[in-house]
Amino acid sequence: MKTLLLTLMVVTIVCLDLGYTLVCLGGSGPYKDVVCAKDQTICYRYIVWPFKSRVTIMRGCTSSCPERNNHVCCSTDRCNK
């Protein structure tokens, strides 16, 4: 029995991706943790004005940071608060 459990544990560890994945806040509110894909190494936050009196802040993962004034990019977990 112990051998079976040990074998299952080893197989699980080998099959799982134990590499680091970035966690960003995602969506437009309420914000939730989003696990980024391997190629997405940047968290972003940007402001959208859909109407004159309403501001929406978008957050998520990306592979490159857009070069725009209203975009903020960073590369640590949950840094896009």
N, CA, C and O atoms as a CHARMM CRD file, in Angstrom:
* protein
*
  324
    1    1 MET  N      0.82600  -1.20000   0.00000 PROA 1      0.00000
    2    1 MET  CA     0.00000   0.00000   0.00000 PROA 1      0.00000
    3    1 MET  C      0.86800   1.26100   0.00000 PROA 1      0.00000
    4    1 MET  O      0.59300   2.22000  -0.72100 PROA 1      0.00000
    5    2 LYS  N      1.92300   1.23900   0.82500 PROA 2      0.00000
    6    2 LYS  CA     2.81500   2.39800   0.86700 PROA 2      0.00000
    7    2 LYS  C      3.49500   2.60700  -0.47900 PROA 2      0.00000
    8    2 LYS  O      3.69100   3.74200  -0.91300 PROA 2      0.00000
    9    3 THR  N      3.85300   1.51800  -1.13100 PROA 3      0.00000
   10    3 THR  CA     4.50000   1.61600  -2.44100 PROA 3      0.00000
   11    3 THR  C      3.55800   2.23600  -3.46600 PROA 3      0.00000
   12    3 THR  O      3.98100   3.05400  -4.28200 PROA 3      0.00000
   13    4 LEU  N      2.31000   1.86000  -3.42900 PROA 4      0.00000
   14    4 LEU  CA     1.32100   2.42100  -4.34600 PROA 4      0.00000
   15    4 LEU  C      1.15600   3.91900  -4.11000 PROA 4      0.00000
   16    4 LEU  O      1.13200   4.69400  -5.06500 PROA 4      0.00000
   17    5 LEU  N      1.04200   4.33000  -2.86400 PROA 5      0.00000
   18    5 LEU  CA     0.90200   5.75400  -2.55100 PROA 5      0.00000
   19    5 LEU  C      2.13400   6.53500  -2.97800 PROA 5      0.00000
   20    5 LEU  O      2.01700   7.62800  -3.53200 PROA 5      0.00000
   21    6 LEU  N      3.30200   5.98700  -2.72800 PROA 6      0.00000
   22    6 LEU  CA     4.53700   6.65400  -3.12600 PROA 6      0.00000
   23    6 LEU  C      4.61500   6.78300  -4.64700 PROA 6      0.00000
   24    6 LEU  O      5.01900   7.82400  -5.16300 PROA 6      0.00000
   25    7 THR  N      4.23400   5.74200  -5.35000 PROA 7      0.00000
   26    7 THR  CA     4.23300   5.77800  -6.81200 PROA 7      0.00000
   27    7 THR  C      3.26100   6.82500  -7.33400 PROA 7      0.00000
   28    7 THR  O      3.59800   7.58000  -8.24600 PROA 7      0.00000
   29    8 LEU  N      2.07400   6.87900  -6.77500 PROA 8      0.00000
   30    8 LEU  CA     1.08700   7.88800  -7.18800 PROA 8      0.00000
   31    8 LEU  C      1.58500   9.29400  -6.90800 PROA 8      0.00000
   32    8 LEU  O      1.36400  10.20100  -7.71100 PROA 8      0.00000
   33    9 MET  N      2.24400   9.48400  -5.79400 PROA 9      0.00000
   34    9 MET  CA     2.76700  10.79800  -5.44800 PROA 9      0.00000
   35    9 MET  C      3.85200  11.22300  -6.43800 PROA 9      0.00000
   36    9 MET  O      3.86800  12.37200  -6.88000 PROA 9      0.00000
   37   10 VAL  N      4.74500  10.32000  -6.78400 PROA 10     0.00000
   38   10 VAL  CA     5.81300  10.62900  -7.73800 PROA 10     0.00000
   39   10 VAL  C      5.22900  10.94900  -9.11000 PROA 10     0.00000
   40   10 VAL  O      5.66000  11.90300  -9.75700 PROA 10     0.00000
   41   11 VAL  N      4.26300  10.17200  -9.55500 PROA 11     0.00000
   42   11 VAL  CA     3.62300  10.41800 -10.85100 PROA 11     0.00000
   43   11 VAL  C      2.92900  11.77600 -10.84800 PROA 11     0.00000
   44   11 VAL  O      3.00700  12.51000 -11.83300 PROA 11     0.00000
   45   12 THR  N      2.26400  12.11200  -9.77100 PROA 12     0.00000
   46   12 THR  CA     1.58600  13.40600  -9.66500 PROA 12     0.00000
   47   12 THR  C      2.58100  14.54900  -9.75300 PROA 12     0.00000
   48   12 THR  O      2.34300  15.52000 -10.47200 PROA 12     0.00000
   49   13 ILE  N      3.67400  14.45300  -9.04400 PROA 13     0.00000
   50   13 ILE  CA     4.68400  15.51600  -9.05900 PROA 13     0.00000
   51   13 ILE  C      5.29600  15.65500 -10.44600 PROA 13     0.00000
   52   13 ILE  O      5.51700  16.77200 -10.91200 PROA 13     0.00000
   53   14 VAL  N      5.56800  14.55200 -11.10400 PROA 14     0.00000
   54   14 VAL  CA     6.16400  14.59500 -12.43900 PROA 14     0.00000
   55   14 VAL  C      5.19100  15.19100 -13.44800 PROA 14     0.00000
   56   14 VAL  O      5.60200  15.94200 -14.33200 PROA 14     0.00000
   57   15 CYS  N      3.92200  14.87000 -13.32800 PROA 15     0.00000
   58   15 CYS  CA     2.92100  15.33900 -14.29100 PROA 15     0.00000
   59   15 CYS  C      2.54400  16.79700 -14.08900 PROA 15     0.00000
   60   15 CYS  O      2.17000  17.47500 -15.04600 PROA 15     0.00000
   61   16 LEU  N      2.63400  17.28700 -12.87400 PROA 16     0.00000
   62   16 LEU  CA     2.28400  18.67100 -12.60700 PROA 16     0.00000
   63   16 LEU  C      3.38200  19.59300 -13.09300 PROA 16     0.00000
   64   16 LEU  O      4.56100  19.23800 -13.06900 PROA 16     0.00000
   65   17 ASP  N      3.00100  20.75600 -13.52700 PROA 17     0.00000
   66   17 ASP  CA     3.97800  21.77100 -13.88700 PROA 17     0.00000
   67   17 ASP  C      4.34900  22.50300 -12.61200 PROA 17     0.00000
   68   17 ASP  O      3.55500  23.29500 -12.10400 PROA 17     0.00000
   69   18 LEU  N      5.52200  22.26000 -12.09200 PROA 18     0.00000
   70   18 LEU  CA     5.93300  22.88800 -10.84200 PROA 18     0.00000
   71   18 LEU  C      6.68500  24.19100 -11.08000 PROA 18     0.00000
   72   18 LEU  O      7.24000  24.76100 -10.14100 PROA 18     0.00000
   73   19 GLY  N      6.71000  24.66800 -12.31500 PROA 19     0.00000
   74   19 GLY  CA     7.37200  25.92200 -12.62200 PROA 19     0.00000
   75   19 GLY  C      6.57500  27.10200 -12.09300 PROA 19     0.00000
   76   19 GLY  O      5.40200  26.97100 -11.74600 PROA 19     0.00000
   77   20 TYR  N      7.22500  28.25000 -12.03500 PROA 20     0.00000
   78   20 TYR  CA     6.58700  29.45000 -11.51400 PROA 20     0.00000
   79   20 TYR  C      5.61000  30.01000 -12.53300 PROA 20     0.00000
   80   20 TYR  O      5.92900  30.10400 -13.71900 PROA 20     0.00000
   81   21 THR  N      4.43200  30.37900 -12.08000 PROA 21     0.00000
   82   21 THR  CA     3.47300  31.08200 -12.92500 PROA 21     0.00000
   83   21 THR  C      3.06300  32.36300 -12.21600 PROA 21     0.00000
   84   21 THR  O      2.86900  32.38000 -11.00100 PROA 21     0.00000
   85   22 LEU  N      2.93700  33.41100 -12.97200 PROA 22     0.00000
   86   22 LEU  CA     2.58000  34.71700 -12.44800 PROA 22     0.00000
   87   22 LEU  C      1.09800  34.75600 -12.09400 PROA 22     0.00000
   88   22 LEU  O      0.27000  34.17500 -12.79500 PROA 22     0.00000
   89   23 VAL  N      0.77200  35.44300 -11.00800 PROA 23     0.00000
   90   23 VAL  CA    -0.61900  35.63600 -10.59700 PROA 23     0.00000
   91   23 VAL  C     -0.90200  37.13100 -10.62600 PROA 23     0.00000
   92   23 VAL  O     -0.24000  37.91000  -9.94100 PROA 23     0.00000
   93   24 CYS  N     -1.88700  37.52500 -11.42100 PROA 24     0.00000
   94   24 CYS  CA    -2.28600  38.92800 -11.52300 PROA 24     0.00000
   95   24 CYS  C     -3.73800  39.06700 -11.07800 PROA 24     0.00000
   96   24 CYS  O     -4.47300  38.08200 -11.00900 PROA 24     0.00000
   97   25 LEU  N     -4.14000  40.28900 -10.78100 PROA 25     0.00000
   98   25 LEU  CA    -5.55400  40.56600 -10.58000 PROA 25     0.00000
   99   25 LEU  C     -6.17000  40.70000 -11.96200 PROA 25     0.00000
  100   25 LEU  O     -5.55500  41.27200 -12.86100 PROA 25     0.00000
  101   26 GLY  N     -7.38000  40.17700 -12.14100 PROA 26     0.00000
  102   26 GLY  CA    -7.98100  40.19300 -13.46200 PROA 26     0.00000
  103   26 GLY  C     -9.39300  40.71900 -13.46700 PROA 26     0.00000
  104   26 GLY  O    -10.08100  40.69500 -12.44700 PROA 26     0.00000
  105   27 GLY  N     -9.82600  41.19800 -14.63000 PROA 27     0.00000
  106   27 GLY  CA   -11.18900  41.66500 -14.81600 PROA 27     0.00000
  107   27 GLY  C    -11.33600  43.15900 -14.63200 PROA 27     0.00000
  108   27 GLY  O    -10.35900  43.90700 -14.58700 PROA 27     0.00000
  109   28 SER  N    -12.59800  43.57300 -14.52700 PROA 28     0.00000
  110   28 SER  CA   -12.89000  44.99700 -14.35400 PROA 28     0.00000
  111   28 SER  C    -13.57700  45.25300 -13.02300 PROA 28     0.00000
  112   28 SER  O    -14.09300  46.34800 -12.80100 PROA 28     0.00000
  113   29 GLY  N    -13.59600  44.28200 -12.14600 PROA 29     0.00000
  114   29 GLY  CA   -14.14900  44.42500 -10.81000 PROA 29     0.00000
  115   29 GLY  C    -15.40700  43.60600 -10.63400 PROA 29     0.00000
  116   29 GLY  O    -16.24800  43.59900 -11.53300 PROA 29     0.00000
  117   30 PRO  N    -15.57500  42.92500  -9.53300 PROA 30     0.00000
  118   30 PRO  CA   -14.57400  42.77600  -8.47200 PROA 30     0.00000
  119   30 PRO  C    -13.39600  41.95000  -8.98400 PROA 30     0.00000
  120   30 PRO  O    -13.57000  40.99000  -9.73500 PROA 30     0.00000
  121   31 TYR  N    -12.20900  42.33800  -8.56800 PROA 31     0.00000
  122   31 TYR  CA   -10.99700  41.72000  -9.09000 PROA 31     0.00000
  123   31 TYR  C    -10.74200  40.37700  -8.43500 PROA 31     0.00000
  124   31 TYR  O    -10.93100  40.21000  -7.23000 PROA 31     0.00000
  125   32 LYS  N    -10.30700  39.41900  -9.24800 PROA 32     0.00000
  126   32 LYS  CA    -9.99900  38.07100  -8.77100 PROA 32     0.00000
  127   32 LYS  C     -8.60300  37.69700  -9.23700 PROA 32     0.00000
  128   32 LYS  O     -8.10300  38.23600 -10.22400 PROA 32     0.00000
  129   33 ASP  N     -7.97500  36.76900  -8.52200 PROA 33     0.00000
  130   33 ASP  CA    -6.67000  36.27600  -8.93500 PROA 33     0.00000
  131   33 ASP  C     -6.79700  35.50100 -10.23800 PROA 33     0.00000
  132   33 ASP  O     -7.70100  34.68300 -10.40500 PROA 33     0.00000
  133   34 VAL  N     -5.88000  35.77000 -11.15300 PROA 34     0.00000
  134   34 VAL  CA    -5.81800  35.07500 -12.43100 PROA 34     0.00000
  135   34 VAL  C     -4.42300  34.47600 -12.55300 PROA 34     0.00000
  136   34 VAL  O     -3.42900  35.19000 -12.41800 PROA 34     0.00000
  137   35 VAL  N     -4.34000  33.18400 -12.80600 PROA 35     0.00000
  138   35 VAL  CA    -3.04700  32.54200 -13.04700 PROA 35     0.00000
  139   35 VAL  C     -2.72700  32.72900 -14.52500 PROA 35     0.00000
  140   35 VAL  O     -3.46900  32.27200 -15.39500 PROA 35     0.00000
  141   36 CYS  N     -1.62300  33.40200 -14.79700 PROA 36     0.00000
  142   36 CYS  CA    -1.25800  33.72800 -16.17300 PROA 36     0.00000
  143   36 CYS  C     -0.70500  32.50700 -16.90000 PROA 36     0.00000
  144   36 CYS  O     -0.15600  31.59300 -16.28400 PROA 36     0.00000
  145   37 ALA  N     -0.85900  32.51200 -18.20500 PROA 37     0.00000
  146   37 ALA  CA    -0.26000  31.46800 -19.04200 PROA 37     0.00000
  147   37 ALA  C      1.26200  31.61300 -18.99900 PROA 37     0.00000
  148   37 ALA  O      1.78000  32.66400 -18.62100 PROA 37     0.00000
  149   38 LYS  N      1.96700  30.56100 -19.38600 PROA 38     0.00000
  150   38 LYS  CA     3.43100  30.57600 -19.30600 PROA 38     0.00000
  151   38 LYS  C      4.05300  31.72400 -20.09200 PROA 38     0.00000
  152   38 LYS  O      5.05200  32.29700 -19.65600 PROA 38     0.00000
  153   39 ASP  N      3.47800  32.06800 -21.24500 PROA 39     0.00000
  154   39 ASP  CA     4.05300  33.13000 -22.06600 PROA 39     0.00000
  155   39 ASP  C      3.63000  34.52600 -21.62000 PROA 39     0.00000
  156   39 ASP  O      4.11900  35.51600 -22.16400 PROA 39     0.00000
  157   40 GLN  N      2.74400  34.62300 -20.65700 PROA 40     0.00000
  158   40 GLN  CA     2.29500  35.91900 -20.14800 PROA 40     0.00000
  159   40 GLN  C      3.03900  36.21800 -18.85100 PROA 40     0.00000
  160   40 GLN  O      2.71700  35.66900 -17.79800 PROA 40     0.00000
  161   41 THR  N      4.02800  37.08600 -18.93900 PROA 41     0.00000
  162   41 THR  CA     4.90300  37.36900 -17.80300 PROA 41     0.00000
  163   41 THR  C      4.72500  38.77600 -17.25200 PROA 41     0.00000
  164   41 THR  O      5.53900  39.24400 -16.45600 PROA 41     0.00000
  165   42 ILE  N      3.66300  39.44800 -17.67300 PROA 42     0.00000
  166   42 ILE  CA     3.43100  40.83200 -17.25900 PROA 42     0.00000
  167   42 ILE  C      1.98600  40.99400 -16.79500 PROA 42     0.00000
  168   42 ILE  O      1.05800  40.48800 -17.42600 PROA 42     0.00000
  169   43 CYS  N      1.81200  41.70700 -15.68000 PROA 43     0.00000
  170   43 CYS  CA     0.47700  42.12000 -15.23700 PROA 43     0.00000
  171   43 CYS  C      0.23600  43.52900 -15.77300 PROA 43     0.00000
  172   43 CYS  O      1.16600  44.33200 -15.84100 PROA 43     0.00000
  173   44 TYR  N     -1.00000  43.83300 -16.15200 PROA 44     0.00000
  174   44 TYR  CA    -1.30600  45.17800 -16.63900 PROA 44     0.00000
  175   44 TYR  C     -2.50700  45.75200 -15.90400 PROA 44     0.00000
  176   44 TYR  O     -3.31400  45.03300 -15.31600 PROA 44     0.00000
  177   45 ARG  N     -2.59100  47.06500 -15.96100 PROA 45     0.00000
  178   45 ARG  CA    -3.75000  47.79900 -15.45000 PROA 45     0.00000
  179   45 ARG  C     -3.91100  49.01000 -16.35900 PROA 45     0.00000
  180   45 ARG  O     -2.95000  49.73400 -16.61700 PROA 45     0.00000
  181   46 TYR  N     -5.11800  49.22300 -16.83800 PROA 46     0.00000
  182   46 TYR  CA    -5.34500  50.43200 -17.62100 PROA 46     0.00000
  183   46 TYR  C     -6.74900  50.95600 -17.38900 PROA 46     0.00000
  184   46 TYR  O     -7.65600  50.23100 -16.98100 PROA 46     0.00000
  185   47 ILE  N     -6.89000  52.23200 -17.66200 PROA 47     0.00000
  186   47 ILE  CA    -8.14200  52.94500 -17.40100 PROA 47     0.00000
  187   47 ILE  C     -8.88000  53.15100 -18.71600 PROA 47     0.00000
  188   47 ILE  O     -8.29600  53.54800 -19.72400 PROA 47     0.00000
  189   48 VAL  N    -10.17400  52.87300 -18.68000 PROA 48     0.00000
  190   48 VAL  CA   -11.04400  53.06600 -19.84100 PROA 48     0.00000
  191   48 VAL  C    -12.15900  54.01500 -19.42400 PROA 48     0.00000
  192   48 VAL  O    -12.70300  53.89200 -18.32700 PROA 48     0.00000
  193   49 TRP  N    -12.49600  54.95000 -20.28500 PROA 49     0.00000
  194   49 TRP  CA   -13.61700  55.85400 -20.03800 PROA 49     0.00000
  195   49 TRP  C    -14.72400  55.53500 -21.03700 PROA 49     0.00000
  196   49 TRP  O    -14.80000  56.16600 -22.09100 PROA 49     0.00000
  197   50 PRO  N    -15.59200  54.55400 -20.72100 PROA 50     0.00000
  198   50 PRO  CA   -16.65500  54.22000 -21.67200 PROA 50     0.00000
  199   50 PRO  C    -17.68900  55.34000 -21.79800 PROA 50     0.00000
  200   50 PRO  O    -18.31500  55.50400 -22.84500 PROA 50     0.00000
  201   51 PHE  N    -17.85500  56.09600 -20.73700 PROA 51     0.00000
  202   51 PHE  CA   -18.75800  57.24600 -20.72800 PROA 51     0.00000
  203   51 PHE  C    -18.03900  58.37800 -20.01400 PROA 51     0.00000
  204   51 PHE  O    -17.10500  58.13100 -19.25200 PROA 51     0.00000
  205   52 LYS  N    -18.45000  59.59200 -20.24400 PROA 52     0.00000
  206   52 LYS  CA   -17.76900  60.73600 -19.63600 PROA 52     0.00000
  207   52 LYS  C    -17.76000  60.68100 -18.11600 PROA 52     0.00000
  208   52 LYS  O    -16.79000  61.10300 -17.48700 PROA 52     0.00000
  209   53 SER  N    -18.81500  60.17400 -17.53000 PROA 53     0.00000
  210   53 SER  CA   -18.91400  60.18800 -16.06700 PROA 53     0.00000
  211   53 SER  C    -18.50400  58.86500 -15.41700 PROA 53     0.00000
  212   53 SER  O    -18.60800  58.72400 -14.19900 PROA 53     0.00000
  213   54 ARG  N    -18.04200  57.89400 -16.20800 PROA 54     0.00000
  214   54 ARG  CA   -17.72100  56.58000 -15.64500 PROA 54     0.00000
  215   54 ARG  C    -16.31200  56.14300 -16.04700 PROA 54     0.00000
  216   54 ARG  O    -15.93300  56.20500 -17.21700 PROA 54     0.00000
  217   55 VAL  N    -15.55700  55.70500 -15.05300 PROA 55     0.00000
  218   55 VAL  CA   -14.20300  55.21000 -15.28400 PROA 55     0.00000
  219   55 VAL  C    -14.18100  53.71700 -14.97500 PROA 55     0.00000
  220   55 VAL  O    -14.70300  53.29300 -13.94400 PROA 55     0.00000
  221   56 THR  N    -13.58800  52.92800 -15.84500 PROA 56     0.00000
  222   56 THR  CA   -13.43200  51.49300 -15.62600 PROA 56     0.00000
  223   56 THR  C    -11.94600  51.16400 -15.65800 PROA 56     0.00000
  224   56 THR  O    -11.22600  51.60000 -16.55700 PROA 56     0.00000
  225   57 ILE  N    -11.49300  50.39700 -14.67900 PROA 57     0.00000
  226   57 ILE  CA   -10.09700  49.97200 -14.63700 PROA 57     0.00000
  227   57 ILE  C    -10.04500  48.49300 -15.00400 PROA 57     0.00000
  228   57 ILE  O    -10.67500  47.66300 -14.34800 PROA 57     0.00000
  229   58 MET  N     -9.30300  48.17100 -16.04100 PROA 58     0.00000
  230   58 MET  CA    -9.14400  46.79300 -16.51400 PROA 58     0.00000
  231   58 MET  C     -7.81400  46.25000 -16.01100 PROA 58     0.00000
  232   58 MET  O     -6.81400  46.96700 -15.98100 PROA 58     0.00000
  233   59 ARG  N     -7.80700  44.97400 -15.61300 PROA 59     0.00000
  234   59 ARG  CA    -6.59400  44.33100 -15.10900 PROA 59     0.00000
  235   59 ARG  C     -6.48500  42.92800 -15.67500 PROA 59     0.00000
  236   59 ARG  O     -7.49600  42.30200 -15.99300 PROA 59     0.00000
  237   60 GLY  N     -5.24000  42.42200 -15.80300 PROA 60     0.00000
  238   60 GLY  CA    -5.04900  41.06100 -16.27400 PROA 60     0.00000
  239   60 GLY  C     -3.60100  40.74300 -16.59500 PROA 60     0.00000
  240   60 GLY  O     -2.68600  41.43900 -16.15400 PROA 60     0.00000
  241   61 CYS  N     -3.39900  39.67500 -17.37600 PROA 61     0.00000
  242   61 CYS  CA    -2.07800  39.18700 -17.78000 PROA 61     0.00000
  243   61 CYS  C     -1.84200  39.50900 -19.25100 PROA 61     0.00000
  244   61 CYS  O     -2.78300  39.58200 -20.04100 PROA 61     0.00000
  245   62 THR  N     -0.58400  39.69900 -19.60700 PROA 62     0.00000
  246   62 THR  CA    -0.23600  39.92900 -21.00200 PROA 62     0.00000
  247   62 THR  C      1.19900  39.47900 -21.25800 PROA 62     0.00000
  248   62 THR  O      1.97000  39.27100 -20.32200 PROA 62     0.00000
  249   63 SER  N      1.54300  39.33200 -22.51900 PROA 63     0.00000
  250   63 SER  CA     2.91000  38.94900 -22.86300 PROA 63     0.00000
  251   63 SER  C      3.77600  40.15800 -23.19400 PROA 63     0.00000
  252   63 SER  O      5.00300  40.06300 -23.18100 PROA 63     0.00000
  253   64 SER  N      3.14900  41.29300 -23.49100 PROA 64     0.00000
  254   64 SER  CA     3.90500  42.52500 -23.74100 PROA 64     0.00000
  255   64 SER  C      3.07900  43.71600 -23.27700 PROA 64     0.00000
  256   64 SER  O      1.84800  43.68500 -23.28800 PROA 64     0.00000
  257   65 CYS  N      3.77400  44.74900 -22.87600 PROA 65     0.00000
  258   65 CYS  CA     3.09500  45.93400 -22.34400 PROA 65     0.00000
  259   65 CYS  C      2.83000  46.93300 -23.46700 PROA 65     0.00000
  260   65 CYS  O      3.76800  47.35500 -24.14300 PROA 65     0.00000
  261   66 PRO  N      1.57300  47.31900 -23.68100 PROA 66     0.00000
  262   66 PRO  CA     1.27000  48.33000 -24.69600 PROA 66     0.00000
  263   66 PRO  C      1.89900  49.67700 -24.32300 PROA 66     0.00000
  264   66 PRO  O      1.93200  50.05400 -23.15200 PROA 66     0.00000
  265   67 GLU  N      2.38500  50.37600 -25.31000 PROA 67     0.00000
  266   67 GLU  CA     3.03100  51.66600 -25.06100 PROA 67     0.00000
  267   67 GLU  C      1.98700  52.77700 -25.14300 PROA 67     0.00000
  268   67 GLU  O      1.94400  53.53900 -26.10900 PROA 67     0.00000
  269   68 ARG  N      1.16100  52.85300 -24.12900 PROA 68     0.00000
  270   68 ARG  CA     0.13000  53.89000 -24.07200 PROA 68     0.00000
  271   68 ARG  C      0.19800  54.57000 -22.72100 PROA 68     0.00000
  272   68 ARG  O      0.68000  53.98700 -21.74900 PROA 68     0.00000
  273   69 ASN  N     -0.27700  55.78500 -22.65700 PROA 69     0.00000
  274   69 ASN  CA    -0.18900  56.57100 -21.42400 PROA 69     0.00000
  275   69 ASN  C     -1.00200  55.99500 -20.27800 PROA 69     0.00000
  276   69 ASN  O     -0.58400  56.10000 -19.12500 PROA 69     0.00000
  277   70 ASN  N     -2.13700  55.39700 -20.55500 PROA 70     0.00000
  278   70 ASN  CA    -3.01500  54.93900 -19.48400 PROA 70     0.00000
  279   70 ASN  C     -2.75500  53.49100 -19.07200 PROA 70     0.00000
  280   70 ASN  O     -3.54300  52.92800 -18.31200 PROA 70     0.00000
  281   71 HSD  N     -1.66200  52.86600 -19.55500 PROA 71     0.00000
  282   71 HSD  CA    -1.31000  51.48900 -19.19100 PROA 71     0.00000
  283   71 HSD  C     -0.20300  51.48200 -18.14200 PROA 71     0.00000
  284   71 HSD  O      0.77100  52.22700 -18.25200 PROA 71     0.00000
  285   72 VAL  N     -0.35900  50.64000 -17.13100 PROA 72     0.00000
  286   72 VAL  CA     0.68300  50.40700 -16.13800 PROA 72     0.00000
  287   72 VAL  C      0.99100  48.91900 -16.17800 PROA 72     0.00000
  288   72 VAL  O      0.07900  48.09400 -16.11100 PROA 72     0.00000
  289   73 CYS  N      2.27400  48.56700 -16.28900 PROA 73     0.00000
  290   73 CYS  CA     2.67800  47.16400 -16.35500 PROA 73     0.00000
  291   73 CYS  C      3.69200  46.85600 -15.26300 PROA 73     0.00000
  292   73 CYS  O      4.46600  47.72600 -14.86200 PROA 73     0.00000
  293   74 CYS  N      3.68700  45.61100 -14.78200 PROA 74     0.00000
  294   74 CYS  CA     4.60300  45.16900 -13.73700 PROA 74     0.00000
  295   74 CYS  C      4.75300  43.65800 -13.84300 PROA 74     0.00000
  296   74 CYS  O      4.03200  43.01800 -14.60900 PROA 74     0.00000
  297   75 SER  N      5.67700  43.08000 -13.08600 PROA 75     0.00000
  298   75 SER  CA     5.96000  41.65800 -13.28900 PROA 75     0.00000
  299   75 SER  C      6.09700  40.85000 -12.00100 PROA 75     0.00000
  300   75 SER  O      6.82400  39.85600 -11.97000 PROA 75     0.00000
  301   76 THR  N      5.41000  41.26200 -10.94400 PROA 76     0.00000
  302   76 THR  CA     5.38900  40.46800  -9.71800 PROA 76     0.00000
  303   76 THR  C      3.94100  40.10700  -9.39000 PROA 76     0.00000
  304   76 THR  O      3.01400  40.73700  -9.89700 PROA 76     0.00000
  305   77 ASP  N      3.74800  39.10800  -8.55600 PROA 77     0.00000
  306   77 ASP  CA     2.39800  38.64900  -8.22600 PROA 77     0.00000
  307   77 ASP  C      1.52400  39.77300  -7.67300 PROA 77     0.00000
  308   77 ASP  O      1.92600  40.50500  -6.76800 PROA 77     0.00000
  309   78 ARG  N      0.32000  39.89500  -8.23500 PROA 78     0.00000
  310   78 ARG  CA    -0.70500  40.85600  -7.80300 PROA 78     0.00000
  311   78 ARG  C     -0.19100  42.30100  -7.73600 PROA 78     0.00000
  312   78 ARG  O     -0.63600  43.08300  -6.89500 PROA 78     0.00000
  313   79 CYS  N      0.73000  42.64400  -8.60800 PROA 79     0.00000
  314   79 CYS  CA     1.29900  43.99800  -8.58800 PROA 79     0.00000
  315   79 CYS  C      0.40800  45.01400  -9.29500 PROA 79     0.00000
  316   79 CYS  O      0.68700  46.21200  -9.23500 PROA 79     0.00000
  317   80 ASN  N     -0.64900  44.57400  -9.95800 PROA 80     0.00000
  318   80 ASN  CA    -1.51000  45.48900 -10.71500 PROA 80     0.00000
  319   80 ASN  C     -2.73400  45.92700  -9.91100 PROA 80     0.00000
  320   80 ASN  O     -3.84200  45.99600 -10.44300 PROA 80     0.00000
  321   81 LYS  N     -2.52900  46.22000  -8.63900 PROA 81     0.00000
  322   81 LYS  CA    -3.63000  46.67000  -7.76400 PROA 81     0.00000
  323   81 LYS  C     -4.10300  48.04600  -8.15500 PROA 81     0.00000
  324   81 LYS  O     -5.01900  48.58400  -7.53300 PROA 81     0.00000
